[in-house]
């Protein structure tokens, strides 16, 4: 199918998927900020690849693209720098017999119930008493001890994910928020979650989700390579990817989506918090450089007039993103596709056209722009307006739409 026919057909389809349950099956196993809508990933993989093809997501997050690729019989490769994201993605792409998980759950609860909390190692991270009540700390410590006694790596990984969800659920944080906000003091007094009951309930939900994955992949051999890798560094793949499908960060984590804040408590409990994830993400560290993109350079000049510090932060993000794009382009096969699902954002009232900037980055690397599709973002976990200037009464719209940017690598 040629590019014109493809984009014409795609433009006639509903990409918002109104009325379609966005998160079901294996995608319900753990929430994660800014997840790609599974139906979007499913359609793109189905339309742009064949069974046995290789699909890459270099910013895989919780593994939506990877799970859909596995379910469709494709080889999945995913990279991320957030240990919690990699934990979720690995569980979502690893079929495990549900009976093994049920037996392990009984074993974990038996061991956890028998241990005396004083004899288990409590994680020694800063402000643990601020985020957890003493009785929650004791019960979480016992559960962690039980999980560590599971010998099977896939099964233990599954219950680490269950534990990560439990940590967040029984902490002193406000529910349904990705950033860390403590429950108000007047409500905290009566807050008494049951750690063991929460763990058991979450485990039951997750076992059902993995059972669906297990049943749906019985007739195929799932191939998923999920690993820690910073896409600012060359990708260890060679020229072998049929489709690169990703939803990259829209901006630096401090001012857009705080992946690190969302992950921190779980990673601290799991002894997996080594670095500040938000600081390690794209644009997390500023260095002096100049943009090679004329369109971006014009925006930065305008932004520097309003706020030079913010302009530097924005430039640092795009400098990092540009490095990633160069590395991504190298591993896609001739005639292979690169698809970015990304939203535009505003900084200091100035629109940053991420969809156009991605094209600006990719075209010089031997890609043709097939077209860009627009979709509304339903059920977003953010208000429709915010206050970027912190001036009382002064608001602006947040990201309500995202763009599906489709490119194809030239044959030469």
N, C-alpha and C positions, 0 to 999 in steps of 0.2 A: 504494500500500500504506500503510495507516495505521500509526501508531507502535506500537500494541499488537501487531498482527500481525507487524510487522518484528522487534520485540525477542523475541517468542515463538519465531519461526523461528530467529533468531540464537542464542538460548540452547540450542537443540538441536544446534548444530554444535560440532565440536571446533576450538577456536581455538588449541590448543597445537601442532597439526600434527605430532604424533609420527610419526616414520618418514618425514616429508617433508624432503627436502634443503632446508635454509633458504637457502643461498647457492649459486646456480648461474647460469650465463649471465653477463650483464653485471654481476651483483652480486658476482662473484668478482674483479673488476678491482682492487679496493683495499679493505683492511679499514678500519674506522672504529669508534670507541667507540660502544656503545649503539645499534647500527643496528636499525631496525624490521625485523621478520621480513617478507621479501618476500611470503610467502603471505598474511599478515594484510592487508598493503596491497592486494594483488591482489583479495582477496575483497571488501573494503570498497569499493574503487573500482568493481568490477563491479556490486555490489548497489545502491550509492547514487547512481550516475551513469549517464548514457547517452553513447554515442559523440559526440564533439564538445563535451561539457561541459568546464568549467574546474575544475581541481583545484589547490588551493594548499597548499603546505607552508611555513609561515613560519619553521620551524626545520629546513631541509631536510637538514642534515648532508651525507652522501655521496650523497643523491639517490635513496634507495630508492623513496619515494612517487612522485617525478618519473619515474623510469624505468618503473615499472609503469603510470603514467598514459599515458606515451607509447606503450608497447607495446599498450595497450588503446584507442588512438585518441582519447585525451582531450588537452586543452590543459593543459600543466603549467606552474605558476609556483612558483619556489622562491627563498627568501631565506635567507641565513646571514651571519654576520660572521667566519667562519673561512675564510681564503683557500684552505686545503688542501681543505676540504669543498666549496667552490665549484668548485675544479679537478676534483675527482672527479665531482661532480654533472654538470658540463658534459660531461665525457667520456662519462658513462653515458647521456646523452640526445642525443648527437650521432653519428648514423650516419656512418661514414667507409668508403669502399671499402677492403677489406683489402689489395688489391694496392698501393694508395698507401702504406699503412703499411709493407709489406714492402720497398718500394723505399727509403723513407725510412730504415728501419733499416740497410740496407746503406750508405747515404750517411753516416749518423751514425758508424757504426763505421769507415768509411774515413777520415773527417775526424779522428775522435778518435785513431786509431792513428798518423796522420801528424804530429800536432802535438807539439811539444816542451813538456812541462808548464811549464817555466820561462817560456814565452811566453804562457801562458794565465792569466787572472785568477783567482786563488784567493780564494774568499769570505773576508772578514776578520771573522768573528764570534767572539765570546768562547768560549773553551774548545774550539775546533775540534780541537786536538791531544789533548784529553781524550777526545773521542768518536770520533776517527778516527785510525788509524795513518797515518804519512806516505805510504806507498805507496797507501793507499785515497784519500787526499786528492788525490794526483797523478792517479790514474785517473778519479776522479769529476770533477775539473776538466776533463779531456780530453773526457769524455762530455758534460758541460754545454756545452762549446764546440761540439761537433758538433750538439747539439740546437738551439742558437741560430742555426745556419745554415739551418734548415728554414724555408722561406718561408710555406708554407700554415699558417694560424693553427690550424685544427682538428687538423692532423697534429702540429704542434709541441706543442699542448696535450696531446695523447695521450702524446707521449714525455716531457713534463714529469711526467706522472703515473707513467709507467714509471720515470723517474729518481727520483721521490719514494719509490717502493717500494724501489728499489735502495739509496738512501741509508740507509734504515732497516735494510735487510738486512745491509749490510756495515759498519755502525757498530759501535762497542764496546758497544752496549746489549744487554741480555738479551732474547732472543726471546720472542714471545707475551705481551708486557706492553705496556700502553698508556702507563704512566708510564716515566720515564727512569731506569733502573738500569744501572750499568756492569757489564760482565762481570768476575767476580773476577780479581784479578791473576794468580793461578796458572794460570787458563785462558786469559787474554789472550795469554800468551807464544806459545802454539801456534795462536792464532786467525789464520788467513790466508785470508780469503775472496777469491775471484777476482771483481773488480768487473765486468769485461767479460762474463764468463760469466754472472754473476748478472743483469746488464742484459739480455743476450740471452735468457735463459730467461724472465724476467718479461715481456719484450716479446712473446715467442711466446705466452705464456698470455693476455696482454691482447689481442693481435690476434685470437685465436680467440674471445674474448668479444665484441669489437666486431663481428666477422664475423656472429655470431648476431644482434646488434642490427640490423645492416645488412640481413640477409636477412629478419628478422621485421618490418621497417618499410618494405619496398619498396612495398607496396600502400597505404600511408598517408603523409601528410605530417606528420612529427613536429613538434610545436609545443612548444617548451620555452623559457621565459624564466627563466634562472638568473642571479641577480645579488646583489651585496653590498647588504644592507639590514639595519638594526637594527630589529626588530619592536617595539621600545619607541617607535619613531617611527611616525606615521601611514603606512599602506600605500598606495602610489600606484596604486590599482586601481579605485576606484569600487565600486559595488554590483553585482559581476558574478561572484562565485565560487559555483559549485554545491556544491562540497564542499571544506571545509578539513579536511585529514587530516594530523596531525603527532604526533610523539613529542617533546614539549618536554623541556628539562632537568628532572631531578627535584630539583635543588638547585644551589647554587653550585658551580662547577667545582673549586674548591680542596678541597672535602670530598666530592664525589661522583665525577663522571667528568672527568678532567683532559684536556679536548680540546686545550688549548694545549700541554701536555707532549708529547702524542702527535704533534702537528703540527710542533713547533718545528724540529727538525733539517732536515726536508725544506724547510720554508719559508725557513730561513736559507740553505740551499744555492741555492734558487731566487730569492733576493733578494726574497722576498715577506713577510718577517717585519718588520712595522712596529710592532706593539703586542703586548703580552702578551695573548694570546687569553683566557686564563683570567680575567685581571683585567677584561677587557671584557665577559665573559659576564654573564648575569643574576645579580644579587647580588654582583658583583665589587667594587662600591664601596658603602660604607655611607653613608647620609645619614639625618638625623633625620626620622622620619615615624611616623604611627600607622596601623595597619591598619584598613580599613573593614569587614572581615569579622568578624562576632561569633565564629564558630567558631575562626578563626585567632587572634583576640584572646585568647580563653580559653587556647589552647595557649601563646601567648607569655607570658602572665602566669605560667603554670606553669613554663615553661622559664626565665624570668628568675630564678626562685627557685633554680634549679640552676646556671645559668651565664648571666650577663647579656650577656657578649660573644657567646656562641653565639646567644642569642636575637636580638640585633641583626643578626647575619649572616643568620639565617633570615628575619627580617622584611624585610631588604633584598632577598632573593631573591623573596619573594612580592610585594613592592611592584613590582619590575620585571616579574614575570610578570603581575600584574594590569594593568599598562599595556599589555603585549602583547595580552592577551585583549580589552581594550577596542578596540584597533585591529583585531584580527582580526574581531570581531563586526561592525564597520562595513562590511566588504567582502563579506559573505555575502548572497546573494539571499534574499528571503522564500521560505520552504519549503526553503531550502538546509540542508545538514547541516554540523555541526562535530563532528569526532571527535578525541579526544585519547587516545593510547595512552601511559599513564603508570603508574609504580609508586609506591607509598607508601614512605616511609623513616622511620628513627628517628634522632632527635638527642637525646643525653643520656637515652636510654631512653624518650623520648616519641614516640609515633607521629604522623607528619605525614600525614594522610589526603588525599593529593593529588587522588584521584578525587572526593572530596566537596568539596574546596576549589575545584576547577574548576567544579563545578556551582554552587557559591555565587557564583562570579564571573560565570557566563554567564547565569543565570536573570534577574537584574535588567536584562540587556541585550536582553531580548526573545526569549529562547530557552526551549524546553521540554526537560526531561530525558527523552529516550526510554527510556534504561536504561543500565546499566553491565554489561559482560561481564568475566569474570575468566579469565585464562589463566596457566598456569605458564610460567616462562621457562626453556626447556631450554638446555643447553650454554653456560651463562653463563661469561664470563671473570672470575670472581671467586669467592672461597671462599664456602661456604654459611654460614660464621660468621666474624665479625671481632672485633676488640678495640677498641671505640669509646672506652673509658675509659683505654686503655693500662695498665690494672692487670693484672699477671701472673695468668693463669688466668681472668680475667673476660671472657667473650665474649657475643656476641649474634648473632642471625640477620641476614643481609643480605637484599637484595631478591630474593625467590624467585618472586614473582608480579607481574603487571602488569594494569592495568585498561583496558578499552576503553570510554571514556565517550562516549556518543552523544547529541547534542543536535540539535534542529531549530529553525530560526528561524521565529518566528510570521509569519503573512501580513501583518499590519498594518504 
